[in-house]
Each structure stands twice: as C-alpha cells, then as structure tokens.
C-alpha cells in the first residue's frame, strides 16, 4: 500500500509537470507541432537514464525512491521514459531482436489501437 501511495504522489506531480511543459510549449512555440509531447518524451527519457544510473550506483537500490521517482513522477511525466528504459535494458542484455521488436510493436500497435478506438466511436456515433 505504501508503494501505491508513492506512485500516486509521484505520478500526480509528474502529470502536473507534463501539463505545465505542454502549456508553456504552446504559448512559446504555437500549435503547429507537438513540441510539448516531444519535450517531455526526450527530457523524461534523459531523466530516467540519469535516475536509474544513479540508483544502480547506490548499494541499497532504494525501492521507495524508485517508486516515487521512476514509476511515479517519470511515469506521470511521460511513459516514454519507461518505454525507453525497457528498450535499453533489452539491448544491453544482448536481446537486440527483442528490443527492436518491442519498439516496432509498441509504436505501431499503439498507433493502430488509437485509430481503432477512433473508428469504433465514430462508427457507433455516426
């Protein structure tokens, strides 16, 4: 239960930060390109790399801070950071084909699922 609370607190803070970055990017750069999403994906992935490396270098590998920061905050900020970590983990284990397959299936499957959802609702409400 403690871990769930940590994830929820971190996730709320991360989602709030994602909203602020998105709002700021719209004001500064306009609506022509998804700069906010691009920013949180890249910054979140970089932050995940920093955090996981720092955590791994610690002898304790404290689960409490991992739940709060990695799963919670960075998960709320962008799930792309977790996706990137999964790919890096597979790649570093030498599971290159799994990493590439996971990447291809995740991206194409997610886009196809989004279109399936759009199609379903548009069909039902047509």
Helices and strands as residue ranges (DSSP letters): H 2-29, H 35-57, H 63-65, I 66-74, H 75-77, H 80-92, H 96-124
